[in-house]
């Protein structure tokens, strides 16, 4: 036996073991969870583009006195600007055009643009002191999803499935759905839910809004389920032979994923059969929930996925990037998302699922207090602002009815309880029963993790 044959034989044995593991259980690392979880699953509602905290959650009534005046240099203090703002000769401040009110027993400040969210304020925990390191969209979204501004790292959903495995036998453990705002918005790349250097078994599966939710799910005309079974059995023999020869773990993954696809041929049509939902459910989510591809439809589908054991569900809604025309564009995005997001929380609660489902809402950064672009009497825009913004969480072991952190009078700098992106990621993993420092993967000579060498659990958020 020469060297190549010996390695092939040895790796083939290991590959067969890997395949047996994939087929025998749903996966996960043996040392996880590290503690008792408060959440079994995550539904992450990502508002791509950077929603303005000043118009939605961070109430600054004192800004009226500064309308049109330049932001003091002592506040900005030479902090980094985007290329769009760097060319401005002045930085006129703009108070929000929208009114705020306190809601619930918690007295949370919420804008008139989010009446449904305001109605469930006592179920939410607002983080008003989020801050990030990236100032442009792609690195900022990548940072939230993978813990690094540089593309190529595993996504949060992939880390979760790698660490904890999946509870569903006939659906992927990590599902992604996209919805479009007003027709624009920043691009969203598949690598945002990719597995990076983890085995591809852990990448997210994107459900499409038209045709088959997953490509090639339906059999071709004249090719029935029996034909598919015979075809897959023959293909498995070929792949198993290749696995014996090369020992490539990706071949083991391919075999297992073909089997998953076969199971999904029956599970996915049942999943998307929303005609089974009651009239009261549609009254809760709104009529948009009947339209595939809408944010409301995706929220309802997220609840159905959660019921069926999918562990990580990621919804992206685009077009929150309002450099101009904010008074018109922002209300439109809120109208599309406010009711479904609040309905999802209420729906989970009434089904007894909110206690063990962690829901997260937020974008990649906030917006500046000063106007970016043309300022008119009835229109303005705001630039990217990584220094402070707001996200909210609900369920899954999060303390309800609180607002954590504070910003200065200009919603420009965090002045109380700062929360970094890695801190949020560490807290999400903690709710899932994972010590973020224990979820690692060795690659290119070092152990990587979602939070890199940073992050601390935000304990005031925990119930």
C-alpha positions in Angstrom: 0.0 0.0 0.0 1.6 3.3 -1.0 1.2 6.6 0.8 -1.7 7.9 -1.3 -3.6 4.6 -0.8 -3.0 4.6 2.9 -4.3 8.1 3.4 -7.3 7.3 1.2 -8.1 4.2 3.2 -7.7 6.0 6.5 -9.7 9.1 5.5 -12.4 6.9 4.0 -12.9 5.2 7.3 -13.2 8.6 9.0 -15.5 9.7 6.3 -17.8 6.8 6.8 -17.8 7.6 10.6 -18.8 11.2 9.7 -21.6 10.0 7.5 -22.9 7.6 10.2 -22.9 10.5 12.7 -24.8 12.8 10.2 -27.4 10.1 9.7 -27.7 9.0 13.3 -28.4 12.3 15.0 -29.1 15.9 14.4 -25.6 17.0 15.3 -24.2 19.4 17.9 -21.1 19.3 20.0 -21.0 16.9 22.9 -20.0 19.5 25.5 -22.9 21.8 24.6 -25.0 23.2 26.0 -22.7 24.5 28.7 -25.6 25.5 30.9 -29.4 25.3 31.0 -30.8 27.2 28.0 -33.7 29.7 28.3 -34.2 29.6 24.5 -34.5 26.7 22.1 -34.5 28.8 19.0 -33.9 32.2 17.6 -35.9 34.3 15.2 -33.8 37.3 14.0 -35.6 40.1 12.3 -32.9 42.1 10.5 -33.8 45.5 9.2 -31.1 46.0 6.5 -30.0 49.5 5.8 -29.9 51.1 9.3 -33.3 52.2 10.8 -33.1 55.6 12.4 -33.2 55.4 16.2 -34.0 59.1 16.4 -37.3 58.6 14.6 -38.2 55.2 16.2 -37.0 54.7 19.8 -34.5 57.3 21.0 -36.7 60.2 22.0 -34.8 63.5 22.0 -37.3 66.3 22.6 -34.5 68.8 23.3 -33.4 68.6 19.6 -36.1 71.1 18.7 -34.0 73.9 20.2 -31.1 73.0 17.9 -33.0 72.6 14.6 -30.8 73.8 11.7 -27.8 74.4 13.9 -24.5 72.6 13.3 -23.7 69.7 15.5 -21.0 71.0 18.0 -17.5 69.8 17.3 -17.2 68.9 20.9 -19.9 66.2 20.4 -18.5 64.8 17.1 -15.0 65.2 18.4 -13.4 64.3 15.1 -15.1 60.9 14.9 -15.1 59.0 11.6 -17.5 60.1 8.9 -18.6 58.4 5.8 -17.4 59.7 2.4 -20.9 61.1 1.9 -20.8 63.3 5.0 -17.1 64.1 4.8 -17.7 66.4 1.9 -20.3 68.4 3.8 -19.4 71.9 4.8 -21.9 72.0 7.6 -23.8 69.5 9.8 -27.3 70.9 10.5 -29.2 69.0 13.1 -32.7 67.8 12.4 -35.3 66.8 15.1 -37.7 64.0 14.3 -40.9 65.0 12.5 -42.7 62.2 14.3 -44.2 62.2 17.8 -43.4 59.9 20.7 -45.3 58.6 23.7 -44.7 56.4 26.6 -46.3 52.9 26.5 -47.2 50.1 28.9 -46.3 49.8 32.5 -42.6 50.1 31.5 -43.2 53.5 30.1 -41.0 52.8 27.0 -40.7 55.6 24.5 -41.9 54.5 21.0 -42.6 56.6 18.0 -46.0 57.0 16.4 -44.6 55.1 13.4 -44.7 51.8 15.3 -48.1 51.6 17.0 -48.2 47.8 17.1 -44.8 47.6 18.5 -45.7 50.2 21.1 -48.7 48.1 22.2 -46.4 45.2 23.1 -43.7 47.3 24.7 -44.0 45.5 28.0 -42.9 42.3 26.3 -39.7 43.9 24.9 -36.2 44.7 26.1 -34.8 47.8 24.3 -31.1 48.2 24.0 -30.6 51.9 23.3 -26.8 51.8 23.6 -25.8 49.5 20.8 -22.7 50.4 19.0 -20.6 48.9 16.2 -17.2 49.3 14.5 -18.3 49.4 10.8 -19.6 52.6 9.1 -20.6 51.2 5.7 -23.4 48.7 5.0 -21.6 45.5 3.8 -19.0 45.3 6.5 -21.6 46.4 9.2 -24.1 43.7 8.2 -21.3 41.1 7.9 -20.1 42.1 11.4 -23.5 41.5 12.9 -24.0 38.2 11.1 -20.5 36.7 11.4 -18.6 38.6 14.1 -16.1 40.0 11.5 -16.2 42.8 9.0 -14.2 40.7 6.6 -16.3 38.3 4.5 -15.7 34.5 4.9 -16.5 33.7 8.5 -19.4 31.5 9.5 -22.7 33.2 10.2 -24.4 33.2 13.6 -27.0 30.7 12.5 -24.2 28.4 11.2 -22.4 28.6 14.5 -25.6 27.8 16.4 -26.4 24.7 14.3 -22.7 23.6 14.5 -22.8 23.9 18.3 -26.3 22.7 19.1 -27.5 20.7 16.1 -31.0 20.8 14.8 -34.3 19.6 16.3 -36.0 19.0 13.0 -35.5 15.8 11.0 -37.2 17.0 7.8 -36.3 20.7 7.6 -33.0 22.5 7.7 -31.8 23.7 11.1 -31.1 27.2 9.7 -33.6 29.0 7.4 -33.3 32.4 5.8 -36.0 34.5 4.1 -35.7 37.9 2.4 -38.4 40.6 1.8 -38.1 43.8 -0.2 -39.0 47.3 1.0 -39.7 50.0 -1.5 -37.7 48.5 -4.4 -34.2 49.5 -3.4 -31.8 48.8 -0.6 -28.4 47.4 -0.2 -27.6 44.0 -1.6 -27.7 40.9 0.6 -25.2 38.2 -0.3 -25.6 34.5 0.4 -22.3 34.5 2.4 -24.2 36.4 5.2 -25.9 33.0 6.0 -23.0 30.9 4.8 -21.0 28.4 6.9 -17.6 30.0 6.1 -14.9 27.5 7.1 -17.4 25.3 8.9 -18.7 22.2 7.0 -21.3 23.3 4.4 -23.9 21.2 6.3 -24.3 24.2 8.6 -25.0 26.9 6.0 -28.4 28.6 6.0 -31.0 27.5 3.4 -32.7 30.5 1.7 -36.4 30.1 1.0 -37.5 31.8 -2.2 -40.7 33.9 -2.5 -41.7 32.6 -5.9 -41.8 29.0 -7.3 -40.4 26.3 -5.2 -39.2 27.7 -1.8 -36.0 25.7 -2.4 -34.6 25.2 -5.9 -35.3 21.8 -7.6 -37.6 20.7 -4.8 -40.2 19.5 -7.2 -39.7 16.4 -9.3 -39.6 17.0 -13.1 -42.6 16.0 -15.1 -42.9 12.3 -15.5 -40.5 11.7 -12.6 -42.3 10.6 -9.5 -41.3 10.1 -5.9 -40.6 6.4 -6.5 -38.2 7.4 -9.3 -36.5 10.0 -7.1 -36.0 7.3 -4.3 -34.4 4.9 -6.8 -32.2 7.7 -8.2 -31.1 8.8 -4.8 -30.2 5.3 -3.7 -28.1 4.9 -6.8 -26.5 8.3 -6.2 -25.8 7.3 -2.6 -23.9 4.3 -3.8 -21.7 6.4 -6.0 -21.1 9.0 -3.4 -20.3 6.4 -0.7 -17.8 4.8 -3.1 -16.2 8.3 -3.5 -16.3 8.7 0.3 -14.4 5.4 0.7 -11.8 6.6 -1.7 -11.2 10.2 -0.6 -12.6 10.4 3.0 -13.7 14.0 2.2 -16.3 15.0 4.9 -18.0 17.2 2.3 -19.0 14.0 0.5 -20.6 12.8 3.7 -22.4 16.1 3.9 -23.6 15.8 0.3 -25.1 12.4 1.0 -26.9 13.6 4.1 -28.2 16.7 2.3 -29.6 14.7 -0.6 -31.6 12.8 2.0 -32.7 16.0 3.7 -33.9 17.3 0.3 -35.9 14.2 -0.2 -37.6 14.7 3.2 -38.2 18.3 2.4 -40.3 17.3 -0.7 -43.1 16.4 1.7 -42.3 18.7 4.7 -41.9 22.0 2.8 -45.3 21.9 1.0 -47.0 21.2 4.3 -45.0 24.0 5.9 -46.0 26.7 3.3 -49.7 25.6 3.3 -50.8 28.7 5.0 -54.4 28.1 4.0 -54.5 26.0 7.1 -54.1 29.2 9.2 -57.2 30.6 10.9 -59.0 33.9 10.1 -57.9 35.2 13.5 -54.3 34.6 12.6 -54.6 36.6 9.4 -56.4 39.3 11.4 -53.4 39.4 13.7 -50.6 39.5 11.0 -52.6 41.5 8.4 -53.6 40.7 4.8 -50.0 41.0 3.6 -49.4 37.7 5.3 -51.2 36.1 2.4 -48.6 37.4 -0.1 -45.5 35.2 -0.5 -42.4 37.3 -0.2 -43.8 39.9 2.1 -42.4 40.6 5.5 -45.7 39.6 7.0 -45.8 36.3 5.1 -42.2 35.6 6.3 -43.1 36.3 9.9 -46.0 33.9 9.8 -43.8 31.3 8.1 -41.1 31.9 10.8 -43.6 30.9 13.5 -44.5 27.8 11.6 -40.8 26.9 11.2 -40.3 27.5 14.9 -43.1 25.1 15.6 -41.4 22.4 13.5 -38.1 22.6 15.3 -36.0 24.9 13.1 -33.5 26.3 15.5 -32.3 29.5 13.7 -34.6 31.6 11.5 -33.3 34.8 9.9 -35.6 37.3 8.2 -34.1 40.2 6.3 -36.2 43.2 5.3 -34.4 45.7 2.9 -34.5 49.4 2.1 -34.0 51.2 5.5 -31.1 53.3 4.1 -32.6 56.8 4.1 -29.9 59.3 3.1 -32.8 61.4 1.7 -36.6 61.4 1.7 -36.7 59.9 5.2 -40.1 61.4 6.2 -41.6 59.4 3.3 -39.4 56.3 3.2 -39.2 55.4 6.9 -43.0 55.4 7.5 -43.4 53.0 4.5 -40.8 50.6 5.9 -42.5 50.8 9.3 -45.9 50.1 7.8 -44.6 47.0 6.2 -42.9 45.6 9.3 -44.6 47.0 12.5 -47.7 44.9 12.5 -46.1 41.5 11.5 -43.2 41.9 14.0 -45.6 42.6 16.8 -48.0 39.9 15.6 -45.1 37.4 15.7 -44.5 38.2 19.4 -48.2 38.0 20.3 -48.6 34.8 18.3 -45.7 33.1 19.9 -46.9 34.2 23.4 -50.4 32.9 22.9 -49.1 29.6 21.8 -46.8 29.3 24.8 -43.7 29.5 22.6 -42.3 32.9 23.5 -40.8 31.7 26.7 -38.3 29.5 24.8 -38.1 31.5 21.5 -35.7 34.5 21.4 -36.7 37.2 18.9 -34.3 39.9 17.9 -35.1 43.1 16.0 -32.5 45.6 14.6 -30.3 46.8 11.8 -26.5 47.1 11.2 -26.2 50.7 12.6 -28.2 53.8 13.3 -28.5 57.3 11.7 -26.9 60.7 12.4 -28.6 63.5 14.2 -27.5 65.8 11.4 -28.9 66.0 7.9 -27.0 64.2 5.2 -27.8 65.7 1.8 -30.4 68.3 1.1 -32.5 69.7 4.0 -35.9 71.2 3.1 -38.9 72.1 5.0 -40.6 68.7 4.5 -37.7 66.4 3.7 -34.4 65.3 5.0 -32.0 62.4 5.3 -29.6 61.0 7.8 -26.2 59.3 7.3 -24.8 56.1 8.7 -24.1 56.2 12.4 -22.3 53.3 14.2 -21.8 55.2 17.5 -25.3 54.5 18.9 -28.6 52.9 17.9 -31.4 50.7 19.2 -32.3 47.1 18.9 -34.9 45.1 20.8 -35.2 41.6 22.1 -38.1 39.5 23.4 -38.7 36.1 24.9 -36.2 33.3 25.4 -35.0 34.3 28.8 -34.8 38.1 28.2 -36.2 40.4 30.9 -39.3 42.1 29.5 -40.3 45.7 29.9 -36.9 47.3 30.2 -34.8 49.9 28.4 -31.1 49.4 28.8 -28.5 52.1 28.1 -28.7 55.8 27.1 -27.3 58.2 24.6 -26.4 61.9 24.9 -28.8 64.7 24.1 -28.0 64.4 20.4 -28.3 60.6 20.1 -24.7 60.7 19.0 -22.7 59.0 21.7 -23.5 56.3 24.3 -23.4 57.6 27.8 -24.7 54.6 29.8 -24.3 50.8 29.6 -22.7 50.5 26.1 -23.5 47.2 24.3 -21.1 46.1 21.5 -22.0 43.8 18.7 -20.0 41.0 20.2 -21.8 41.5 23.5 -25.1 41.0 21.8 -23.8 37.9 20.1 -22.5 36.5 23.4 -25.9 37.2 25.0 -27.9 35.4 22.2 -25.6 32.3 22.6 -26.0 32.5 26.4 -29.8 32.3 26.0 -29.3 29.2 23.9 -27.2 27.6 26.6 -23.9 28.3 25.1 -20.9 29.9 26.7 -19.6 31.9 23.7 -16.0 31.2 24.6 -16.6 27.5 24.4 -18.0 27.5 20.9 -14.9 27.3 18.7 -13.6 25.7 15.5 -10.0 25.2 14.6 -9.0 26.5 11.2 -5.7 27.5 9.7 -3.9 26.9 13.0 -6.1 28.8 15.4 -9.4 28.4 17.2 -12.1 30.8 15.9 -15.3 31.8 17.5 -18.3 34.0 16.6 -17.2 36.7 19.1 -13.5 36.4 18.2 -11.6 37.3 21.4 -14.3 39.8 22.6 -17.8 39.9 24.0 -19.5 39.6 27.4 -23.0 38.6 28.3 -25.2 41.6 29.0 -26.6 40.3 32.3 -29.1 43.1 32.9 -31.0 41.8 29.9 -31.5 38.4 31.4 -34.7 37.5 33.2 
